[in-house]
Amino acid sequence: MRFLSSLNYELILTPHKMKPTLFEIRDPNDYPVLYSAIIGSIDILLTGDKDFKNISIEKPEILSPSDFVLKYLSTIF
């Protein structure tokens, strides 16, 4: 938890009205999370939720915490 809290991040607010067909996701409760990430133009969505694993979008890059460490931080550890 200390590691994640040391990273830079921005808060993105989820709008009350969303376009319902921007992408498909199995769990409708996850739609606002990815929708907010897309409209907020974030670079990386860090999640352990497996419902995000098979979504094919260009941006944001969707990574698990361990994939993030392997891809971006393995050279510093």
C-alpha positions in Angstrom: 0.0 0.0 0.0 2.9 2.4 0.7 4.2 1.8 -2.8 0.9 2.7 -4.5 0.4 5.8 -2.3 3.9 7.0 -3.3 2.9 7.1 -7.0 1.7 10.2 -8.8 -2.0 10.1 -9.7 -4.9 12.3 -10.6 -8.5 12.0 -9.4 -11.0 11.7 -12.2 -14.7 12.3 -11.5 -17.3 10.0 -13.0 -20.0 12.0 -14.8 -23.6 11.5 -13.9 -24.5 10.9 -17.6 -22.4 8.4 -19.6 -22.6 7.1 -23.1 -23.8 3.5 -22.6 -22.1 2.1 -25.7 -18.5 3.3 -25.5 -17.3 -0.3 -24.9 -18.6 -3.6 -23.6 -17.8 -5.0 -20.1 -19.2 -8.0 -18.3 -19.9 -6.3 -15.0 -22.1 -3.2 -15.5 -20.7 -1.9 -12.2 -17.3 -1.6 -13.7 -18.5 0.5 -16.7 -18.2 3.8 -14.8 -14.6 3.0 -13.8 -13.4 2.4 -17.3 -15.6 5.2 -18.8 -14.0 7.7 -16.4 -10.6 6.5 -17.2 -11.2 6.9 -20.9 -12.8 10.4 -20.7 -10.1 11.5 -18.2 -7.4 10.5 -20.7 -5.5 8.4 -18.2 -2.5 6.5 -19.4 -2.7 3.4 -17.2 -5.6 1.8 -15.3 -4.2 -0.3 -12.5 -6.7 -3.0 -11.4 -6.8 -6.5 -10.0 -10.4 -6.9 -11.3 -10.4 -9.8 -13.9 -13.4 -8.3 -15.7 -11.0 -5.7 -17.2 -8.5 -8.3 -18.5 -10.2 -9.1 -21.9 -11.1 -5.5 -22.9 -9.3 -4.4 -26.0 -8.9 -0.7 -26.1 -6.0 1.5 -27.1 -6.0 3.8 -24.1 -5.8 3.4 -21.1 -3.4 0.5 -20.8 -5.0 -1.9 -18.4 -2.6 -3.6 -16.1 -2.7 -5.6 -12.9 -0.4 -4.4 -10.1 2.1 -7.2 -10.8 2.1 -6.6 -14.5 2.8 -2.9 -13.9 5.7 -3.7 -11.7 7.2 -6.1 -14.2 6.7 -3.7 -17.2 7.6 -0.4 -15.6 9.5 -1.0 -12.4 11.5 -4.2 -12.8 14.6 -2.3 -13.7 14.7 -0.3 -10.5 14.1 -3.3 -8.1 
